[in-house]
Amino acid sequence: MNQSLACDVYSNALNTFKDNNLTECLNIIQAPKPKNPEPYHTWIHPEHGEFYGRSYDLVRAFPNQGLDDADARKVGFGKNKTHKGWRLK
């Protein structure tokens, strides 16, 4: 779990704590969390201009470019600089 998500979860559990409802707080902390949500970005391409969204949205918005979900996601998380000309602004 990423740090900001963990902070939100524990804050939510603490804000829920009243009287003696420790079980409810533990349920909030132990509930399944998304693995690693990708934030929204502004993408830029020399021929196609700007696009705002996640890598998943980018791949769906430009189906004729042959974009790969995994490679675009790597750019979205900063692991790669570009994918088929798309990069983060």
Backbone bond lengths (Angstrom), bond angles and torsions (degrees), N, CA, C in turn:
res aa  C-N    CA-C-N  psi(-1)  N-CA   C-N-CA  omega(-1)  CA-C   N-CA-C  phi
1 M - - - 1.444 - - 1.533 107.64 -
2 N 1.331 116.51 135.54 1.464 118.61 -179.77 1.532 110.71 -74.31
3 Q 1.311 115.48 160.34 1.466 121.67 -171.28 1.531 112.80 -61.99
4 S 1.326 117.66 -44.10 1.470 118.91 -177.99 1.520 111.39 -67.40
5 L 1.338 117.08 -35.66 1.461 120.13 177.47 1.530 110.09 -66.57
6 A 1.327 117.33 -42.20 1.465 121.23 178.46 1.528 110.55 -60.87
7 C 1.311 116.39 -42.09 1.470 121.40 178.83 1.530 110.39 -60.73
8 D 1.321 116.71 -44.82 1.467 121.15 179.49 1.524 111.50 -62.98
9 V 1.341 116.14 -42.33 1.464 120.58 -178.43 1.528 110.60 -63.55
10 Y 1.329 117.04 -48.51 1.463 120.02 -178.77 1.529 111.57 -67.77
11 S 1.320 117.37 -36.21 1.473 119.78 176.34 1.523 110.58 -63.38
12 N 1.317 115.93 -42.71 1.460 120.79 178.79 1.532 110.42 -62.02
13 A 1.334 116.62 -42.67 1.465 120.45 179.05 1.530 110.76 -64.25
14 L 1.336 116.98 -42.36 1.470 119.68 179.28 1.521 111.83 -65.75
15 N 1.329 116.68 -38.29 1.468 119.97 178.94 1.525 111.58 -68.32
16 T 1.319 116.97 -24.69 1.458 121.79 179.28 1.521 111.53 -80.95
17 F 1.330 116.67 -23.57 1.470 120.82 -174.86 1.524 112.08 -65.28
18 K 1.332 115.10 119.12 1.467 122.54 175.36 1.519 107.44 -143.93
19 D 1.278 115.98 142.10 1.464 121.73 178.98 1.535 110.44 56.16
20 N 1.328 116.02 -109.25 1.461 118.55 -174.62 1.529 110.76 -134.64
21 N 1.339 118.05 41.52 1.462 121.91 -176.25 1.536 111.98 -94.82
22 L 1.308 116.61 48.36 1.463 121.09 -178.31 1.531 112.13 -59.58
23 T 1.322 116.92 -35.03 1.470 120.50 179.72 1.527 110.97 -61.34
24 E 1.320 116.79 -42.58 1.466 120.18 178.50 1.529 110.96 -63.35
25 C 1.317 117.64 -40.93 1.472 121.39 177.71 1.521 110.87 -63.55
26 L 1.322 117.27 -42.37 1.471 120.85 178.17 1.520 111.12 -64.40
27 N 1.327 117.42 -35.95 1.472 120.55 176.96 1.525 110.83 -62.65
28 I 1.320 117.12 -38.80 1.474 120.62 177.89 1.525 110.01 -64.64
29 I 1.327 116.43 -45.00 1.468 120.62 -178.23 1.525 111.36 -66.49
30 Q 1.337 118.03 -37.64 1.460 121.95 -174.56 1.524 113.87 -89.14
31 A 1.308 118.60 -4.98 1.470 121.04 -179.38 1.527 110.00 -63.12
32 P 1.337 117.80 146.85 1.469 120.66 179.56 1.532 111.34 -58.23
33 K 1.297 116.43 140.20 1.470 123.35 -179.55 1.530 109.15 -118.76
34 P 1.307 117.11 153.35 1.466 118.30 173.60 1.520 109.12 -63.96
35 K 1.314 116.76 145.22 1.460 121.81 -175.66 1.519 112.70 -57.99
36 N 1.304 117.35 -62.03 1.456 120.73 -178.05 1.523 108.11 -159.83
37 P 1.316 117.05 84.83 1.467 119.13 -175.48 1.525 111.95 -65.77
38 E 1.307 114.78 136.63 1.468 120.29 178.89 1.523 109.37 -84.21
39 P 1.324 117.58 132.96 1.471 119.37 177.50 1.533 110.87 -75.11
40 Y 1.301 115.93 163.93 1.465 121.02 174.44 1.525 108.36 -76.54
41 H 1.338 116.32 143.30 1.456 122.70 -179.01 1.523 109.46 -133.20
42 T 1.313 115.35 163.55 1.455 120.73 165.82 1.521 105.87 -98.81
43 W 1.322 115.35 118.26 1.458 123.05 179.31 1.514 107.72 -97.41
44 I 1.319 117.14 154.04 1.459 120.41 177.90 1.531 109.49 -139.12
45 H 1.327 115.05 141.68 1.470 122.24 179.15 1.522 107.14 -135.35
46 P 1.336 118.44 139.39 1.467 119.97 -177.34 1.530 114.30 -60.95
47 E 1.327 118.16 -29.03 1.466 120.81 -178.80 1.528 113.72 -102.03
48 H 1.323 117.66 -27.66 1.457 121.27 -172.80 1.527 113.91 -107.22
49 G 1.319 117.24 0.34 1.465 120.40 176.67 1.515 113.44 77.01
50 E 1.335 115.19 -145.63 1.457 121.06 -175.68 1.527 111.41 -101.30
51 F 1.320 114.67 152.32 1.455 122.26 176.02 1.522 107.30 -144.11
52 Y 1.338 117.37 135.92 1.460 121.02 178.81 1.525 108.92 -111.23
53 G 1.312 116.56 123.87 1.461 121.02 178.09 1.513 110.98 161.21
54 R 1.315 114.98 -169.28 1.460 121.62 176.99 1.518 108.91 -93.59
55 S 1.321 116.78 171.66 1.465 120.93 -179.15 1.532 110.40 -59.38
56 Y 1.324 117.28 -40.15 1.457 121.72 178.39 1.531 110.48 -57.26
57 D 1.331 116.53 -44.75 1.463 121.63 179.74 1.524 111.16 -65.40
58 L 1.326 115.98 -39.43 1.463 120.99 -179.74 1.528 111.10 -62.46
59 V 1.320 116.45 -46.85 1.468 120.98 -179.59 1.521 110.56 -61.69
60 R 1.334 117.41 -39.69 1.467 120.80 -179.95 1.530 112.03 -72.90
61 A 1.326 117.38 -30.60 1.465 120.79 -178.06 1.525 112.71 -75.69
62 F 1.330 117.33 -23.94 1.469 121.73 -178.29 1.523 110.07 -127.06
63 P 1.331 117.38 68.39 1.476 120.58 -174.89 1.524 114.23 -67.94
64 N 1.308 118.01 -23.02 1.470 120.42 -176.95 1.522 113.79 -85.38
65 Q 1.323 118.47 -1.19 1.465 120.65 -179.15 1.522 112.97 -90.63
66 G 1.326 117.94 -6.82 1.461 120.93 -179.54 1.519 112.96 68.66
67 L 1.333 116.76 33.39 1.466 120.53 179.51 1.521 110.16 -71.05
68 D 1.317 115.98 146.17 1.452 122.88 -179.80 1.534 109.30 -105.64
69 D 1.334 116.58 130.37 1.465 120.55 -178.87 1.529 112.48 -54.88
70 A 1.314 116.84 -48.27 1.471 120.98 -175.85 1.526 111.40 -65.86
71 D 1.321 117.20 -43.47 1.474 119.68 -179.53 1.521 111.80 -68.35
72 A 1.327 117.03 -38.04 1.464 119.84 177.46 1.527 110.25 -67.16
73 R 1.319 117.21 -37.32 1.470 120.85 178.55 1.530 111.03 -64.33
74 K 1.330 116.75 -36.37 1.469 120.37 176.88 1.519 110.78 -61.42
75 V 1.324 116.67 -38.64 1.469 119.92 176.49 1.527 109.07 -66.76
76 G 1.323 117.03 -42.13 1.467 121.72 179.98 1.522 113.18 -60.04
77 F 1.327 116.79 -28.69 1.466 121.04 178.76 1.524 112.63 -100.52
78 G 1.335 116.92 6.30 1.463 120.13 175.73 1.512 115.20 80.31
79 K 1.324 118.43 12.05 1.465 120.61 179.85 1.526 111.37 -82.17
80 N 1.319 117.12 -31.34 1.471 122.63 174.16 1.522 108.02 -121.78
81 K 1.331 116.20 153.83 1.473 119.33 -179.22 1.518 112.54 -84.49
82 T 1.323 117.54 -38.00 1.468 120.16 -178.04 1.521 110.98 -142.92
83 H 1.331 114.68 161.80 1.457 122.27 171.31 1.517 107.15 -144.67
84 K 1.316 115.65 111.18 1.468 123.36 -179.68 1.528 111.99 50.84
85 G 1.321 115.52 41.25 1.468 121.36 176.71 1.521 114.31 92.37
86 W 1.316 118.59 -16.34 1.468 121.85 178.92 1.527 109.73 -82.77
87 R 1.307 116.19 136.46 1.466 121.90 175.74 1.531 107.94 -145.38
88 L 1.317 115.52 167.20 1.463 119.45 176.43 1.501 110.26 -81.00
89 K 1.291 116.07 140.53 1.459 120.95 -179.62 1.512 110.25 -75.47
